[in-house]
Amino acid sequence: MIAAAIIGLCALQQAATAELQFVQAKVQKSRCIGLEGIAKAVQKRVTADAYAEVKRYWPDAHPYVEEACFRRGEILRSLGESGAARGCFEDVLEVAPDDSDFYIRALLELGHLCRRAKQYDPSLSYYSLAAAHHKGSLSYQVRGQSWLAKLNLTLKEYETAIRAAKLWRKRALSSVEYIRASDVYLCALAESHEWEMAEKELKSLRNKMQKQSTAPSEEGKSVAKALDGLKAPRVIELMRQGGR
């Protein structure tokens, strides 16, 4: 299998059309299924190179080129090559129309890579750009908003986290997401020594979601699970103890 993958790596060449070039890369990706260890890593490398050929041969062929750059970035990231992956996602920003979802998804991926590398300022910048990118799908905009709230909480930037979490909650696309946004908001309130206000807000949240959480449906179960998973009650209690 490894030898076959290496042969495949050497056999890459320009296809007749951009679509066929992209399909060729997708075929290589499908060959990763079921592989493990070195064989899978080698096949991923073949796949990454196949996606690179789309940009090499068809730099203006939308929508194939932006997705190829994005998929290559995903693969390189999975191989632990963060720097190379970052370059691919930056390529997406250069080649993709700004109304392509791959554009806003690349902003999010760059935010994640910077966050994992503890490069927090650029990470926040990428998340901010995603949250404000109104040409992208709303779900990705909200995802950017969520990471603004979560990362600012992690960095103990409580006032910023509170503002970001409140906006995330306002933009939430489901009750479960509303609860998750509220959890960040409540934790930021409590950790900024406003635990009494956080306690009131927590009670309000539970009252607001009480009917939904007891509904005999899958959504009801999801809402109940989200409420059970709240971190805020523990944080509020710790801050209460510390404030006495």
Backbone bond lengths (Angstrom), bond angles and torsions (degrees), N, CA, C in turn:
res aa  C-N    CA-C-N  psi(-1)  N-CA   C-N-CA  omega(-1)  CA-C   N-CA-C  phi
1 M - - - 1.460 - - 1.522 111.08 -
2 I 1.341 117.55 -42.24 1.461 120.94 179.55 1.524 110.19 -64.12
3 A 1.337 115.93 -42.98 1.464 119.71 179.06 1.522 110.55 -62.26
4 A 1.340 116.30 -40.14 1.464 119.77 179.45 1.515 111.06 -64.08
5 A 1.332 116.45 -38.05 1.459 120.37 179.51 1.521 111.06 -66.18
6 I 1.325 116.02 -40.38 1.470 120.12 179.02 1.517 110.36 -64.92
7 I 1.349 116.36 -40.03 1.463 120.30 176.47 1.528 109.83 -62.23
8 G 1.351 115.63 -40.51 1.455 120.33 178.52 1.515 111.22 -62.81
9 L 1.336 116.64 -37.82 1.456 121.66 178.36 1.521 110.53 -60.69
10 C 1.316 116.47 -39.40 1.464 120.63 -177.98 1.524 111.75 -76.91
11 A 1.352 115.74 -19.00 1.460 118.99 -172.53 1.523 113.55 -90.95
12 L 1.335 117.98 -2.40 1.447 120.12 -177.86 1.525 110.50 -62.47
13 Q 1.329 115.46 134.93 1.449 119.94 179.17 1.517 109.17 -154.91
14 Q 1.303 116.15 170.74 1.449 119.94 -177.97 1.522 110.97 -68.94
15 A 1.336 115.14 132.17 1.456 121.17 176.60 1.525 109.20 -88.25
16 A 1.333 115.35 174.39 1.465 119.75 -176.11 1.528 112.81 -70.60
17 T 1.334 116.79 -29.79 1.459 120.95 179.78 1.524 109.13 -139.79
18 A 1.332 115.93 164.70 1.461 120.76 177.27 1.521 110.72 -62.54
19 E 1.339 116.37 -38.92 1.453 119.68 179.95 1.525 111.12 -62.26
20 L 1.314 117.12 -43.27 1.456 120.43 178.76 1.528 111.24 -66.47
21 Q 1.335 116.54 -35.14 1.464 120.49 177.33 1.525 109.96 -62.87
22 F 1.343 114.29 -41.54 1.462 119.92 179.87 1.529 110.68 -68.31
23 V 1.314 116.28 -42.09 1.474 120.53 178.03 1.518 110.21 -61.56
24 Q 1.312 116.38 -38.31 1.465 121.35 178.34 1.525 110.78 -59.39
25 A 1.344 115.57 -41.06 1.464 120.15 177.72 1.524 111.19 -67.95
26 K 1.335 116.91 -39.17 1.464 120.34 178.91 1.525 111.31 -64.14
27 V 1.320 116.55 -36.17 1.464 120.40 177.13 1.526 109.74 -62.41
28 Q 1.328 116.55 -43.21 1.466 120.35 177.84 1.535 110.48 -61.77
29 K 1.329 115.96 -38.75 1.466 119.71 178.99 1.523 110.94 -64.26
30 S 1.323 116.69 -40.18 1.465 120.28 -179.02 1.527 111.51 -63.44
31 R 1.310 116.50 -24.97 1.465 120.58 -179.09 1.532 112.44 -74.75
32 C 1.331 116.25 -8.53 1.471 119.69 176.06 1.529 111.28 -75.43
33 I 1.330 115.53 -22.48 1.468 120.14 -176.06 1.531 110.43 -63.44
34 G 1.315 114.94 128.72 1.458 120.73 177.66 1.515 114.48 89.18
35 L 1.336 117.16 -11.15 1.467 119.82 179.50 1.524 110.73 -84.74
36 E 1.308 115.92 158.25 1.460 121.42 177.58 1.519 109.80 -140.48
37 G 1.315 115.58 162.62 1.455 121.29 172.54 1.516 114.68 59.76
38 I 1.342 114.74 -137.64 1.462 121.15 -176.37 1.522 111.31 -62.48
39 A 1.320 116.65 -39.79 1.463 119.93 -178.92 1.524 111.09 -59.70
40 K 1.326 116.78 -41.29 1.463 120.21 179.66 1.520 110.68 -69.01
41 A 1.337 116.91 -41.16 1.462 120.35 179.44 1.526 111.36 -61.99
42 V 1.326 116.31 -41.54 1.471 120.71 179.21 1.529 110.51 -65.17
43 Q 1.336 116.20 -42.83 1.463 119.02 179.92 1.531 111.32 -67.17
44 K 1.302 116.66 -34.30 1.466 119.57 175.42 1.519 110.48 -63.21
45 R 1.317 116.64 -39.32 1.462 120.57 177.49 1.525 110.66 -63.10
46 V 1.331 116.90 -42.84 1.464 121.31 176.09 1.525 109.61 -58.65
47 T 1.336 116.37 -44.28 1.462 121.53 -179.07 1.521 111.31 -64.05
48 A 1.324 116.66 -44.17 1.466 120.68 179.00 1.522 110.61 -59.33
49 D 1.318 116.29 -42.80 1.464 120.12 179.02 1.526 111.34 -67.06
50 A 1.337 116.39 -35.15 1.468 119.61 178.18 1.522 110.78 -65.28
51 Y 1.326 116.50 -39.95 1.463 119.25 176.53 1.531 111.09 -67.41
52 A 1.318 116.98 -34.20 1.463 120.15 177.83 1.521 111.35 -62.12
53 E 1.337 116.10 -32.74 1.460 120.12 -179.37 1.532 112.21 -65.68
54 V 1.322 117.31 -26.53 1.464 119.96 178.09 1.532 109.67 -63.11
55 K 1.318 116.16 -47.02 1.470 119.71 178.79 1.531 110.77 -69.36
56 R 1.310 116.12 -37.16 1.461 120.04 -178.59 1.526 111.69 -62.18
57 Y 1.325 116.07 -47.39 1.453 120.37 -174.34 1.533 113.67 -90.85
58 W 1.340 116.68 -26.89 1.467 120.45 -174.19 1.525 110.47 -133.06
59 P 1.327 118.99 62.94 1.474 122.22 -173.40 1.527 114.61 -64.55
60 D 1.327 117.56 -18.88 1.469 120.06 -178.08 1.527 112.68 -113.15
61 A 1.317 116.83 12.84 1.472 120.34 -174.79 1.526 110.37 -91.00
62 H 1.303 114.78 92.39 1.459 119.98 177.50 1.534 108.96 -90.19
63 P 1.341 117.34 145.12 1.454 128.17 6.03 1.527 114.43 -93.91
64 Y 1.323 117.05 9.22 1.467 119.87 -172.28 1.525 112.87 -67.32
65 V 1.326 116.99 -39.47 1.460 119.39 -172.26 1.525 111.64 -67.63
66 E 1.348 117.93 -41.59 1.465 118.44 -179.22 1.523 112.13 -68.24
67 E 1.343 116.18 -38.62 1.466 117.49 177.83 1.523 110.97 -68.41
68 A 1.331 116.92 -37.18 1.468 119.87 178.71 1.521 110.88 -61.92
69 C 1.325 117.30 -43.71 1.469 120.84 177.76 1.522 110.62 -62.41
70 F 1.332 115.98 -41.45 1.457 120.32 -179.30 1.528 111.12 -65.73
71 R 1.334 116.67 -46.42 1.466 120.10 -178.94 1.523 111.18 -64.47
72 R 1.315 116.11 -37.41 1.462 118.76 177.31 1.532 109.99 -63.61
73 G 1.320 116.07 -40.85 1.457 119.41 176.73 1.511 112.51 -60.10
74 E 1.324 116.76 -42.81 1.465 120.71 178.33 1.527 111.20 -59.66
75 I 1.332 115.46 -43.75 1.465 119.73 -177.79 1.525 110.68 -66.34
76 L 1.310 117.00 -45.84 1.463 120.22 -179.42 1.522 110.85 -64.34
77 R 1.313 116.70 -36.99 1.463 119.96 176.08 1.518 110.40 -61.55
78 S 1.337 116.94 -42.50 1.462 120.97 179.91 1.527 111.93 -66.36
79 L 1.342 116.47 -23.32 1.467 121.09 177.47 1.533 111.43 -86.83
80 G 1.327 116.68 1.11 1.458 120.94 179.16 1.514 113.85 83.40
81 E 1.326 117.44 11.50 1.464 121.75 -178.88 1.531 109.01 -96.49
82 S 1.324 115.33 73.41 1.459 121.08 -172.24 1.522 112.91 -63.33
83 G 1.329 116.55 -40.67 1.458 119.75 -179.56 1.519 112.34 -62.74
84 A 1.330 116.04 -45.56 1.458 120.54 178.82 1.521 110.93 -66.40
85 A 1.331 116.19 -37.98 1.464 119.96 178.18 1.519 110.40 -63.43
86 R 1.314 115.24 -41.09 1.470 119.18 178.98 1.530 110.47 -60.32
87 G 1.320 115.83 -41.03 1.461 119.87 177.67 1.513 112.01 -59.99
88 C 1.322 116.91 -38.99 1.470 120.98 178.88 1.521 111.58 -65.56
89 F 1.327 116.42 -43.90 1.464 119.04 -179.65 1.534 110.71 -68.19
90 E 1.331 116.29 -32.57 1.463 119.12 173.59 1.527 110.68 -66.44
91 D 1.337 116.40 -34.94 1.470 120.43 175.26 1.528 110.36 -60.77
92 V 1.333 116.25 -39.13 1.465 119.50 179.36 1.531 110.28 -57.92
93 L 1.332 116.29 -42.79 1.466 119.78 -179.36 1.524 111.52 -63.53
94 E 1.326 116.30 -27.30 1.463 120.36 179.79 1.523 112.49 -81.74
95 V 1.325 117.01 -36.94 1.468 119.28 -171.89 1.525 113.46 -98.76
96 A 1.317 118.21 -22.02 1.463 120.23 -173.89 1.525 111.74 -85.92
97 P 1.325 117.58 139.96 1.466 120.11 168.62 1.527 107.93 -60.86
98 D 1.331 117.31 147.11 1.465 117.67 -175.12 1.525 113.38 -72.32
99 D 1.343 117.56 -6.78 1.463 118.97 174.21 1.529 112.17 -95.75
100 S 1.336 116.38 5.81 1.461 120.58 174.58 1.519 109.00 -82.77
101 D 1.329 117.26 136.86 1.463 119.43 178.51 1.522 111.76 -65.41
102 F 1.330 117.28 -21.96 1.462 118.19 176.85 1.528 111.06 -66.67
103 Y 1.309 117.39 -25.54 1.472 121.08 176.88 1.538 110.04 -64.81
104 I 1.322 116.60 -53.68 1.462 119.54 -178.39 1.529 110.89 -69.59
105 R 1.318 117.28 -32.17 1.466 119.80 177.05 1.528 110.78 -67.29
106 A 1.318 116.81 -34.62 1.464 120.25 176.71 1.527 110.29 -66.51
107 L 1.334 117.33 -38.23 1.473 120.23 175.62 1.529 110.29 -58.66
108 L 1.324 116.28 -44.13 1.462 120.23 179.73 1.527 111.57 -65.03
109 E 1.329 117.00 -43.20 1.462 120.13 179.82 1.525 111.14 -63.42
110 L 1.323 116.72 -39.30 1.467 119.92 177.11 1.524 110.55 -65.20
111 G 1.320 116.23 -37.95 1.460 119.53 175.37 1.511 111.84 -61.41
112 H 1.339 116.58 -42.29 1.468 120.65 179.84 1.532 111.16 -65.31
113 L 1.325 116.30 -44.67 1.468 119.72 -178.94 1.519 110.94 -61.82
114 C 1.328 116.64 -43.35 1.467 119.90 178.96 1.523 111.04 -66.36
115 R 1.328 116.73 -39.11 1.471 120.00 179.40 1.522 110.74 -62.72
116 R 1.328 116.70 -44.55 1.466 119.69 -179.65 1.522 111.83 -65.89
117 A 1.328 115.71 -27.95 1.467 120.32 177.54 1.528 112.04 -87.01
118 K 1.350 115.86 5.82 1.466 122.73 -179.14 1.530 112.32 62.55
119 Q 1.316 116.01 27.76 1.468 122.23 173.83 1.530 106.52 -96.65
120 Y 1.322 114.93 78.13 1.452 119.68 -165.89 1.528 114.30 -73.10
121 D 1.313 117.86 -36.42 1.465 119.23 -179.69 1.528 112.06 -62.42
122 P 1.342 119.11 -51.36 1.466 117.46 176.83 1.527 112.78 -64.70
123 S 1.333 116.47 -32.18 1.459 119.32 177.63 1.521 110.44 -61.01
124 L 1.319 117.00 -47.43 1.463 120.92 178.78 1.520 111.47 -62.70
125 S 1.325 116.04 -35.96 1.468 119.97 178.73 1.524 111.07 -64.12
126 Y 1.327 116.73 -44.26 1.464 120.05 178.84 1.531 111.06 -64.56
127 Y 1.335 116.89 -42.54 1.453 119.46 178.73 1.530 110.88 -63.69
128 S 1.330 116.23 -38.74 1.468 120.10 178.22 1.521 111.09 -62.98
129 L 1.327 115.93 -42.91 1.459 120.15 178.62 1.525 111.13 -62.16
130 A 1.333 116.02 -41.25 1.466 119.85 178.70 1.529 110.86 -65.09
131 A 1.321 116.53 -44.38 1.463 120.81 -178.54 1.524 111.96 -62.53
132 A 1.328 116.42 -30.88 1.464 121.35 -177.11 1.525 113.17 -97.56
133 H 1.340 116.92 2.20 1.462 120.44 -174.46 1.530 109.80 -85.08
134 H 1.303 116.63 85.14 1.461 121.65 -171.48 1.524 113.79 -74.08
135 K 1.329 117.46 -5.50 1.464 119.24 174.96 1.525 111.46 -85.69
136 G 1.324 116.22 -10.53 1.463 119.98 178.63 1.520 110.78 -92.10
137 S 1.320 116.86 166.91 1.463 121.51 178.83 1.529 110.42 -59.25
138 L 1.317 115.21 143.12 1.460 120.53 -175.93 1.525 112.07 -58.73
139 S 1.320 117.05 -36.63 1.468 119.74 -178.00 1.524 111.30 -60.73
140 Y 1.338 117.60 -37.09 1.460 120.64 178.94 1.527 111.11 -75.31
141 Q 1.334 116.72 -34.00 1.457 119.30 175.34 1.528 110.10 -61.11
142 V 1.322 115.27 -45.56 1.465 120.34 -179.24 1.522 110.56 -65.47
143 R 1.329 116.62 -34.60 1.462 119.77 177.56 1.534 110.22 -62.89
144 G 1.324 116.12 -41.07 1.461 119.37 175.97 1.521 110.83 -61.53
145 Q 1.333 116.11 -42.62 1.460 120.42 178.42 1.524 111.35 -61.86
146 S 1.327 116.51 -39.07 1.462 119.89 -179.12 1.525 111.27 -64.22
147 W 1.332 116.23 -40.68 1.455 118.77 -179.76 1.522 112.60 -71.69
148 L 1.309 116.96 -29.17 1.471 119.34 173.04 1.524 109.92 -60.24
149 A 1.322 115.39 -44.42 1.465 119.71 -179.47 1.525 111.35 -67.21
150 K 1.324 116.77 -48.06 1.468 120.77 -175.65 1.520 112.24 -66.16
151 L 1.327 117.10 -42.32 1.461 119.26 -177.64 1.520 110.78 -70.31
152 N 1.327 117.78 -39.48 1.465 119.34 177.66 1.526 111.25 -64.11
153 L 1.332 116.95 -34.40 1.459 119.40 175.64 1.523 110.10 -65.40
154 T 1.329 116.76 -44.92 1.463 121.17 177.93 1.521 111.39 -58.28
155 L 1.330 115.89 -37.56 1.470 121.21 -178.76 1.526 112.27 -82.95
156 K 1.320 116.61 2.00 1.469 122.76 179.56 1.528 112.60 63.34
157 E 1.311 115.18 27.44 1.470 121.16 172.71 1.529 106.49 -91.19
158 Y 1.331 114.37 77.05 1.452 119.16 -166.16 1.522 114.68 -66.59
159 E 1.321 118.09 -42.57 1.461 119.98 -179.14 1.529 110.58 -62.57
160 T 1.339 115.79 -42.12 1.460 120.03 178.48 1.521 110.52 -67.43
161 A 1.317 116.13 -39.34 1.470 120.45 178.89 1.525 110.56 -63.88
162 I 1.312 117.17 -40.78 1.468 120.98 179.45 1.524 110.50 -62.27
163 R 1.331 116.50 -46.08 1.466 119.82 179.72 1.534 110.94 -63.19
164 A 1.328 115.33 -44.32 1.465 119.61 -178.16 1.522 111.05 -66.40
165 A 1.331 116.94 -40.01 1.465 120.69 -179.14 1.526 111.42 -68.50
166 K 1.322 117.08 -37.84 1.461 120.31 178.17 1.534 110.50 -64.53
167 L 1.335 115.90 -39.80 1.460 119.18 177.82 1.527 110.54 -69.69
168 W 1.342 116.71 -38.82 1.470 120.50 175.46 1.522 109.88 -58.86
169 R 1.314 116.26 -45.50 1.462 120.63 -179.75 1.531 111.09 -61.77
170 K 1.323 115.78 -39.76 1.461 120.86 179.00 1.529 111.62 -65.11
171 R 1.343 115.47 -33.35 1.467 120.28 -177.08 1.525 112.50 -93.42
172 A 1.319 118.00 -1.12 1.472 122.28 -174.55 1.524 111.43 -54.47
173 L 1.328 115.36 139.49 1.462 121.49 -176.14 1.529 113.36 -97.82
174 S 1.334 116.54 -0.66 1.465 120.43 178.85 1.521 109.03 -156.55
175 S 1.304 115.68 165.77 1.470 120.14 178.08 1.520 111.30 -65.02
176 V 1.329 116.67 -38.99 1.469 120.16 178.91 1.518 110.23 -62.34
177 E 1.328 116.49 -43.18 1.461 119.20 178.77 1.526 110.96 -66.17
178 Y 1.319 117.03 -36.98 1.465 121.13 176.02 1.528 110.33 -58.49
179 I 1.323 116.07 -41.95 1.470 120.45 179.34 1.527 110.87 -66.02
180 R 1.333 116.96 -42.51 1.470 120.06 179.63 1.522 111.53 -64.33
181 A 1.325 116.03 -40.12 1.462 119.71 176.99 1.530 110.33 -65.12
182 S 1.315 115.44 -40.86 1.466 120.11 178.47 1.517 111.25 -62.82
183 D 1.322 116.86 -36.07 1.466 120.91 -179.86 1.528 110.69 -62.28
184 V 1.331 116.18 -44.76 1.471 119.52 177.47 1.523 109.90 -63.50
185 Y 1.319 116.61 -43.30 1.470 121.56 178.56 1.529 110.98 -58.89
186 L 1.325 116.67 -46.95 1.461 121.02 -178.77 1.530 111.94 -65.81
187 C 1.338 115.94 -41.34 1.468 119.49 178.42 1.528 110.86 -63.35
188 A 1.329 116.54 -41.20 1.465 120.01 179.04 1.516 110.73 -65.48
189 L 1.320 116.99 -40.97 1.467 120.38 175.78 1.527 111.12 -59.59
190 A 1.323 115.69 -50.27 1.466 120.24 -176.98 1.519 111.34 -62.60
191 E 1.336 116.93 -45.90 1.463 120.25 -177.60 1.522 112.43 -68.97
192 S 1.323 117.40 -19.24 1.463 120.34 175.59 1.531 110.67 -90.79
193 H 1.350 115.93 16.68 1.468 124.76 176.30 1.525 113.39 73.33
194 E 1.316 116.52 17.44 1.467 121.00 174.17 1.532 108.93 -101.89
195 W 1.344 115.40 47.30 1.446 118.79 -173.10 1.524 113.28 -68.66
196 E 1.327 117.43 -28.11 1.466 119.41 177.94 1.525 110.50 -66.35
197 M 1.333 116.09 -42.83 1.461 119.79 176.33 1.528 110.37 -64.74
198 A 1.337 115.64 -40.23 1.464 119.55 178.86 1.521 110.53 -61.57
199 E 1.314 116.66 -38.43 1.461 121.01 179.43 1.529 111.33 -63.63
200 K 1.320 116.17 -41.61 1.470 120.44 177.81 1.524 110.56 -65.63
201 E 1.335 115.31 -42.68 1.461 119.77 179.81 1.529 111.15 -64.95
202 L 1.326 117.20 -35.63 1.462 121.59 178.31 1.523 110.14 -64.62
203 K 1.323 116.39 -43.80 1.464 120.50 178.07 1.525 110.62 -61.51
204 S 1.331 115.83 -41.34 1.459 121.02 178.68 1.531 111.28 -63.27
205 L 1.316 115.98 -41.11 1.466 120.65 179.16 1.519 110.90 -62.09
206 R 1.316 116.11 -46.52 1.468 119.81 -179.26 1.519 111.47 -62.91
207 N 1.332 115.96 -39.95 1.468 119.25 177.50 1.525 111.06 -64.61
208 K 1.309 115.41 -41.15 1.464 121.14 -178.61 1.526 111.38 -62.92
209 M 1.321 116.12 -37.33 1.462 121.15 -174.00 1.527 113.11 -98.71
210 Q 1.330 117.31 1.18 1.461 120.28 -173.32 1.533 111.92 -59.80
211 K 1.321 116.31 -46.51 1.469 119.89 -177.69 1.524 110.83 -64.70
212 Q 1.335 116.33 -44.59 1.464 119.76 -179.70 1.525 111.85 -64.88
213 S 1.332 116.47 -38.32 1.469 120.14 -175.66 1.517 113.24 -69.59
214 T 1.327 116.73 -18.87 1.471 119.97 -179.68 1.524 112.07 -104.40
215 A 1.330 117.14 3.86 1.461 120.35 179.35 1.528 110.06 -68.47
216 P 1.341 117.68 138.59 1.480 121.33 -179.16 1.535 111.22 -80.06
217 S 1.320 115.73 68.50 1.465 121.15 -177.41 1.523 109.02 -150.69
218 E 1.325 115.59 169.06 1.459 119.66 177.66 1.520 110.57 -64.17
219 E 1.338 116.19 -37.25 1.467 119.08 177.84 1.523 110.46 -64.09
220 G 1.325 115.51 -40.72 1.458 119.35 178.23 1.519 111.76 -59.85
221 K 1.336 116.04 -42.02 1.462 120.23 178.01 1.526 110.97 -64.04
222 S 1.336 116.55 -40.25 1.465 120.76 -179.45 1.523 110.89 -65.68
223 V 1.328 116.01 -41.08 1.470 120.15 178.91 1.520 110.29 -65.50
224 A 1.331 116.67 -43.84 1.473 120.61 179.00 1.525 110.83 -62.11
225 K 1.327 116.48 -41.48 1.460 120.70 178.85 1.527 111.32 -63.92
226 A 1.337 116.47 -40.56 1.470 120.59 179.25 1.525 110.54 -64.78
227 L 1.324 116.47 -39.57 1.471 119.56 177.99 1.525 111.04 -66.43
228 D 1.328 116.16 -40.69 1.468 120.27 178.72 1.526 111.36 -64.87
229 G 1.338 116.79 -28.13 1.459 120.62 -177.29 1.517 114.86 -89.41
230 L 1.320 117.24 5.90 1.469 120.13 -179.44 1.532 111.62 -59.40
231 K 1.326 115.46 133.57 1.465 120.99 174.96 1.524 111.43 -85.99
232 A 1.322 116.36 -22.63 1.460 121.40 -172.59 1.537 114.24 -57.78
233 P 1.343 120.43 -42.21 1.471 118.48 -178.25 1.530 112.45 -56.44
234 R 1.337 116.63 -41.66 1.466 120.15 179.53 1.520 111.04 -68.00
235 V 1.321 116.95 -41.11 1.464 120.70 179.60 1.527 110.05 -64.75
236 I 1.318 116.30 -42.97 1.468 120.40 178.80 1.522 110.63 -60.48
237 E 1.325 116.52 -43.56 1.459 120.39 -179.44 1.530 111.12 -64.43
238 L 1.310 116.88 -42.04 1.477 120.47 178.23 1.514 111.21 -62.45
239 M 1.319 116.42 -42.54 1.468 120.07 179.97 1.530 111.11 -69.19
240 R 1.338 115.56 -34.64 1.459 118.86 177.21 1.540 110.50 -63.11
241 Q 1.329 115.13 -45.12 1.462 120.47 178.77 1.520 111.93 -63.21
242 G 1.323 114.83 -39.90 1.457 119.02 179.79 1.504 112.92 -71.62
243 G 1.329 117.33 -22.58 1.454 120.48 -178.29 1.511 113.87 -86.62
244 R 1.328 115.81 -10.46 1.454 118.81 -179.79 1.514 112.25 -85.09
